[in-house]
Amino acid sequence: MSLSLYDVSIPVYIRMLGNLAYFLDKADAHAQEAGVDLSTYVEANLGHGMFNFARQIQLASDAAKGGAARLAGVEAPAMPDDETTFPELVVRIQKTIAFLESIKREQVDGRENAEIVLKLPSRNMEFTGLSFLTTFSLPNFLFHVTTAYAILRNQGVPLGKMDFLAGAAAAQAQSA
């Protein structure tokens, strides 16, 4: 059995967005226990000019839906980046997952050599479908998921490596 472009893209985006939603659940529970206002987490960042937690969620969402759309040759849904609360961030993740679930295997598989051009303000970046996924889209997506994780860890939320890798599935395995 060989892996397809679909296999190494859409399920990965979906899994990690689900894990990201789980981070928000754990952060919410931690905030309630510790008496922390959730807006503290929403606005938190790692310093040095990095975006805050809410923006990291938005950028992870954008990376997943934009990556999937480019791989499938379709338009990504527009999302206005106006989320400022945990419930709004959860809805953003849910909408992104719903879009990803609408992408069919046959829309992605076979596009390994499709030309993908990212138009940036200062230049264009050109990729094949496979190189776009492996050298830009997944690394960019995982950067923002990791940064969101790190921000919550920095705020004292008790997240561990298995939360990052398995999200709610890790918690279910521990309680079984």
Buried (B, 14 or more C-beta within 10 A) or exposed (E): EEEBBBBBBBEBBBBBBBBBBBBBBBBBEBBEEEEBEBEEBBBBBBEEEEBBBBBBBBBBBBBBBBBBBBBBEBEBEEBEEEBEEBEEBBEBBEBBBEBBEEBEEEBBBEBBEBEBEBEEEEEEEEBBBBBBBBEBBBEBBBBBBBBBBBBBBBBEBEBEEBBBEBBBBBBEEEEE
